[in-house]
């Protein structure tokens, strides 16, 4: 008697019939700061990857886009359970000095 073959979860995808064991995350930043790690990274299927965004002196984080969608000016982002390719992009702007406070009176 033959036993039916079973497959562990996430071993294949229904769309393609095969699994990619390595996903790519492309991380870029504009002038005024860095994202770390940067460039194209290979990440194992189902794993997680943390990114840290740091502005240079005199700059602030303007926006972070993940897969083309703005998530606001965050300083860290983590992709979890990675099952497809992703992008993350950091943009920065010059800081404006605070206006001097007038003395009361």
N, C-alpha and C positions, 0 to 999 in steps of 0.2 A: 504494500500500500504506500502511495506517495504522499508525503506531507506537503502542504502548500508552502511555497517560499514566502517568507515575510521579510520586509525591509524596514530597517530602523528609520525613525522619523528624520527628515531633512537629508536623506541620502540621495534623493533625486527630486526634481521638480516636475510637476505635471505639464508645464508649458513646453519644456524642451526635452524632457525625458532624461536629463543628465544634470549633475550638480557641478557647479564651479567651486573648487576648493579654495580659491583665492579671489578676493574682491579688491578693487582699487578705490582709494580715496585720494582725490586731488585737492590739495590745500594751497591756496594762494592768498597773498596780501598785497594791498596797494601801498603807496608811499606813506610813511609815517608810523610804521610799526612792523611787527613780525607775528607770524603764526607758527607755532611749534608743535609737532614737527611740520615741515613744509614740503612742498612738491608732491610727487606721486608716491603713494605708499601702498604696499601690498599687505592686506590683512586677511587672516584666515576666516573662512566662512563661519558665521555664528559668534565670532569674537567681538570684543569691544575695543575702541580706541579713543583716547582723550586728546583734545587739542587745547593749547593755552595761547591766548591772544594778548600781546603786550604792545602798547603804544610807545613810541620813542618819547624822549623828553620834549615837552612843548606840544604834544599831540594827544588826542583822545580817540577812543574807539567810536567810530561813526555808526557802523552797522556790521552785522555778521549775517551772511546768507548761507543757508544750508540747502543744497539741491535747488538753488535759485529762489528760495523763499526767505525773506527777512525774518530774523528772530530777535532783532534789536542789538544793542551794544553790550554783549556779554563778554566776560573775560575768559570763560572756559566753556567747552562744549564736548560732550561725550556721545559718540555713536555707540549704540548697544545692539547686540544680536545682529551683526552685519550680515545681510543676505543678498545685498546688491551693491553696485558701485555708487559712490557718493561724491559730492563736491562740498567744499566749505571755503568761503571767501571772506576775508576781513578787509574793511575799508576804514580809513582814519581821517581825522580833520585836525587842523591846527587848533590848539587850545586858545581861548580868549581869556586874557587876564581879567580877574574880577575888578569891577569898577570900585574906585575908592569910596569909602563910606564918608558921608558928610557928618561933621560933628553936630550933635543935637543942640538946639538952642537958638 
